[in-house]
């Protein structure tokens, strides 16, 4: 797989993170597109098993990730999380939701720590939290799209895929309340992730903050626009992105250049994942 092909895949399927990633230096950006391509191919294998691609490409990408110092156990957790979508229908409870988010996205945060060459172990905790927050946003954005293929990531056994697909009026308030709770949970993990910015080199720190704020805005917009029953992915438009980048640049200059937020990580954030690689076990 050539670099241009990987960049096009990144740009097409991850518009928000692609925009933020443009602020990385060349070396880091190159590593990020390899990471994204690896995640995308693994994900496509689950959603569309007949996807036409070379297994050698996947193997080559995995070797590249390992050359960045990314551990086999972290890669395995990511693949376990992605493969868990096979024959999946409903998340069982809050604990399972957090474990799932750790596997499919918290692990990506851990991989980003290696890509950005972070040394402090505590940085991993905050990176996991950012991954969990972003995956919760993905779930909020894709409620209808997931239900159309029989998947429900809302941890409420009374909500069925058909309630979402059929746009049930009787269940709308219950579904919306659950989505609001997911957005509050995501906000909690986003807030935690902010305290980890101090571990990141200055230029990359700005990129991660931009990505955080752009992603967070998606979840808020879904609720603001009552977009829960839409099967079209909601994105932040260019005008909104411009405003968020300007606002975030000011936030970065005032709060994050000198890293005034120095709170320690809260171990309870990792209560359900404490036995998984690099989670905070101090509970």
C-alpha positions, 0 to 999 in steps of 0.5 A: 500500500503506497503512502498516497493511498494511505493518506487518501483512506485517512482523509476520506474515513477520518476527516476530523482526525486527518485535519488535526494531524496535518499539524504534526511534523512529517515524521509523526504524520507518516507514522500516524497514517500507518497506524490509521491504515492498520486500524482501517484494514482490520476494521474493514475485514470485520465489516466487509470480509470480502474487502480486496486487499493484500494480507502482506500490506496488513503484515507490513503495517503491523511490522511498522507499528512494532518498529515504533515500539508498539507492543504485541499485547496492545496490537492484540487488544485492538484486534480483539476489540475490532473482531468482537464486532463479528456477530455482535448485537448489544453491549451488555452493561457499562463495564462492557462498554468501557472495556470495548472502548478501551480495546478499539480506541484506548489502545490507539491512544497507547500506540500514539504515545509510542509514536509521539515518543512519550516516556512517562507511564502516567501518560498512558492512562490519559491516552487511554481516556482520550481513546475511550472518549473518542470512541464514545463520540463515535458511538453517539454519532453512529447510533442509527448506522450501527442499528441498521446492521444490528448493533447497539452500543447503548448499555440499556437492554430495553433498547433494541436495534429495531427501536432505533431503525424504526425511529420509535416515538415511544422509545425516543426519550429513553434513547435520547436520555441514554445518548445524553448519558454517553455524552456526559461520560465522554465529557468526563473522559475528555476532561481527564485526557486534558490533564495528560497534555503536559506529557506531550511535546509542544507541537504534538500537544497542540494537535491532540488538543485540536483533535480532542475539541473537534471530536468532542464537538461532534457528540454535542452537535448530535444532541443539539441537532437531535440527530439520533435517528439519522443514518448519515454521519454527522460532521463538523462543517468547515465554518465550525471547524475554523471556529473550534480551531481558533478557540482551541488555539487560544485555549492552548496558548492560555492553558496548555503551553505551560501545562497548568492542568497537573492533576494526577490520573483518577484510578477509578476511570480504569476500574473496569479495565485495570487488568488490561495493558497499561491501564491504571491499576492503583485502585 
